[in-house]
Amino acid sequence: MEHDLTITAKRGTSRTPLRLLALLIAMTGVSSLSLNILVPAIPSLVTKFAADPAHVQLTVSLYLMGLAVAQLVFGPLSDRFGRRPVVLTGLALATIASTSAIFAGSIMSLVVLRVLQSLGASTGQTIGRAIIRDLYERERAASMIGLVTSVVVLMPMAAPLIGGILDTLLGWESIFVFSAALSGLVFAWAVITLTETRKVSAAPAERSRLRSDFRALAASPRFFGYALCAALGSAPFFSFLGGASHVAVSMLGRTSAEYGLWFFVPSFGFMAGNFAVSRLAARLGIDALIWWGIALTIAGCLINIAVYIAFPGMATVFLPHVIIGFGNGLLLPTAIAGAVSIRPQVAGTASGMTGFIQMAIGAAGAQLSGNLVAGAADAMPMLLLMLFFGIATAAAGFALVVRR
């Protein structure tokens, strides 16, 4: 009863519960950090297991696919059984899979354990958004999602550095020791402090209503409009992720370390955009911020193309991404908040579907960008692809959100 009263009180206040905020950041960070932390160790794994590099690459690509598929599963499960048990089960699975990976005897067993790790780690990101929507109304939820994302964005940027240091000093196994310790610590933290934020009812009438709400969500153009805005809006970043390393190292002759340092540049704009959402969402509304985000993303892509044509180099490839990142920072948390607000009683399902669409389009953008840049003489195909996704975001917003 005390927990219920606490939750009810939080619904009506604008104060940020710092302990909950810190836990949500940690839960989401398990997924973000585990994705990229193994990338620097891929050469070591090729040597260790005497495996085909393409097979070793599956430890990353199938992790991403597992992350996408899991969001379709755990979102609805959290609507049916509650947020807390699904989060705890996922974090426990991530801890067990990470620990088992330390003792993997073949590359295929490591791939399987990475998929299990991704399934478990995905719950923090997916259910975290639903928890925020349980506690807050739409505009305040956008602020909270933006605040969480502004901190979490540092983790995938720092993960390759952490993984590289661990692999160099202690070997690839130490990466999974670190991952297991992190997910285990967050699991223990959640066991102690995370309360249930969704009222679960097993009554047949409640289950029937949930099925009805799910069908309404699946048939909602506005939901898919917000979800596509989030997915297509993040595709410029994934396109950059897929092609920028080839541009920096192969075309411009820079080292991978230099690329890693330059890769931090977009994160500053993205964090600033997320922080702006946390301050402006309640005042301006999420729809206005979505359109500002789309406009800045397209403007940043156009500037990127123009300055690269005039002065091709590392600075003109990376620096305009501060503008694109700021636009993304305005767009993503507000579009996600819009998607999970269409049917608040199935916020977990909405979050999972949104995450799946975002991951699927992002993965396609990264793969396409890498293929285009690999056969090109400069970075222009990557930059044009980014602009295409920015324009597609505006089209999706206009067709499915505005013209509802």
Helices and strands as residue ranges (DSSP letters): H 2-11, H 18-36, G 39-41, H 42-49, H 53-81, H 83-101, H 107-135, H 138-152, H 154-170, H 173-193, H 204-218, H 221-246, I 247-251, H 256-262, H 265-284, H 286-310, H 314-318, H 321-340, G 344-346, H 347-374, H 380-397, I 398-402
